[in-house]
Amino acid sequence: MKRHIYIASLLMLGSLTFQSCTKDFVEKNTNPNAVAAAAPQSLLAPALVSLLNTNLSRNLRINNELMQVTVTVNDNLEIQRYEIRPSESESSWSGWYVQLTNIRDMYQKAHAGQQKGYQTYQGISLILDAWVSSLITDMYGDVPYFDSNKGFSENNLTPKFDKQEDIYKDIFRKLEEANGLLKEKVAVESANTAMDPIYNSDPEKWRKFGNSLYLRLLLRVAHKTETNAIAKIKEILETNAAEYPIMQSNAETAALYYTNVQPYMNPNFTMRDFDFNRSKGYAEFFVNNLMDLGDPRLKIWATEATLGVYGGMQSGYRRGNVPEIQSTLQLALKSEARMGNMMNYAELQFIIAECGIRGYANVDASAANLMGVKAAMEYWGATAPEAYLTNPKVIFSAEDSETQKLKKVHLQKYYAMMFTDFQQWYEYRRTQLLDLYKGPGLLNNGKMPVRLNYPIIVQSLNRENYQEAVNRMGGDGINVKMWWQPSIN
């Protein structure tokens, strides 16, 4: 029992290394004839694969049910009815914190090392740290951050929980540092470039991703005047753009393209067909909007309900009234290469469009919106029909209000972020600009949850710090608002 508790506590704090390399890592650290520690480049790919597999798994199970992408036929699974069991929190928490240890080790080893290109690995690790840390705090609110991931190095198994506001400030600091490090364009050793499955160790592409991620997170907190986020958005997009390069095309999208050859396997590749596409169907909201728009991605993502006809299921149906499955996920998605998305170019364009609409920067919001539409289609191997690009439901008109323009942008952004961790949910919580359907069986007083509970293991093994955070936030329920949560929710 003591052994199980100890292991659990390590998982809680993210102090284990990636599972696939644990044995080799231990051997290297105990063999006097071997290297003293794993090189930073060796930590990169295993961490990315693990993180993206975790994200995709949780996306399919939680995000897609909340955001009316899919509807389960399991009458006892209440996520699509806005009720989430506390046990659902465990997987994301442990998956993210375990790999955050490896990411921060990458920075430390690169900082201490002298090999060519180690400065670039520092920059990469800072960007990944910002990415993972934002996922964690946006899911739970106040979380261990400054003292986290020190279970091995400092034997700290009960880190304090930090305020989300302070976490965001430090995330922005890390992205600034990464931009400066990668600006030098220090090439890594040629033998190590392929150890990066995202950008083949190209410092400029990582820099562009880091600054694009910066915009995602700045926009998320732009309504919090104390962050000065709007001024930074303007600097990145307008007044000092040369110092903050951002992604320029789909070729610079931050994604791990699955080859389905180990270790880069789509995590759904070996899943039973029934578990993948017959235990759930696409939701009405998801299918209806694609059909109304004449979107060519519908046939890429969905099967026909009957010959030549697509259909969706009611989300939030009453218990005991399970609707018949209509269109389901295409089985080809089990082996699809494009499911390992971190942030794509289309999302960036929709961010720019929103910034233009809200007046955060002097940019052409209409052009960015259409660029995002085209890029989102192209990412999935489709071409936006001309009629699509002139559809009044897509393009802006002189009569559109700011809200109407934002609704158009966010519907397109919703589809652009398909299979991208929890970004659809995070963005809906920020804006509520999607006109999601309200099913008759919704629980939680019909309110969309705004966070997940802290994992049960955290409540038991780090009780004092957990309780302090809960008291500060006002509870540990799925409706407890975090620092950046706008008042509209």
Salt bridges, closest charged atoms under 4 A:
GLU27 OE2 - LYS23 NZ 2.58
ASP75 OD1 - ARG81 NH2 2.60
GLU78 OE1 - ARG81 NH1 2.34
GLU78 OE2 - ARG319 NH2 2.14
GLU88 OE1 - ARG58 NH1 3.31
GLU88 OE2 - ARG61 NH2 2.78
ASP129 OD2 - ARG104 NE 2.94
ASP129 OD2 - LYS174 NZ 3.01
ASP138 OD2 - ARG220 NH1 2.84
ASP142 OD2 - ARG472 NE 2.80
ASP147 OD1 - LYS150 NZ 3.79
GLU154 OE2 - LYS150 NZ 3.94
ASP162 OD1 - LYS160 NZ 2.33
GLU165 OE2 - LYS169 NZ 3.86
ASP170 OD1 - ARG173 NE 2.72
ASP170 OD2 - LYS174 NZ 3.74
GLU176 OE2 - LYS232 NZ 2.55
GLU177 OE1 - ARG173 NH1 3.23
GLU204 OE1 - ARG207 NH1 3.88
GLU235 OE1 - LYS232 NZ 3.08
GLU238 OE1 - LYS234 NZ 2.81
GLU243 OE1 - LYS183 NZ 2.86
GLU252 OE2 - LYS208 NZ 2.82
ASP273 OD1 - LYS334 NZ 2.66
ASP275 OD2 - ARG272 NE 2.81
ASP295 OD2 - ARG297 NH2 2.68
GLU336 OE2 - ARG338 NE 2.64
GLU347 OE2 - ARG216 NE 2.79
GLU354 OE2 - ARG358 NE 2.75
GLU354 OE1 - HIS410 NE2 2.81
GLU354 OE1 - ARG430 NH2 2.82
ASP400 OD2 - LYS408 NZ 2.69
GLU427 OE2 - ARG220 NH2 3.19
GLU427 OE1 - LYS413 NZ 2.66
GLU427 OE1 - ARG430 NH2 2.72
ASP435 OD1 - LYS407 NZ 2.71
GLU468 OE2 - ARG472 NH1 3.97
ASP476 OD1 - ARG451 NH1 2.94
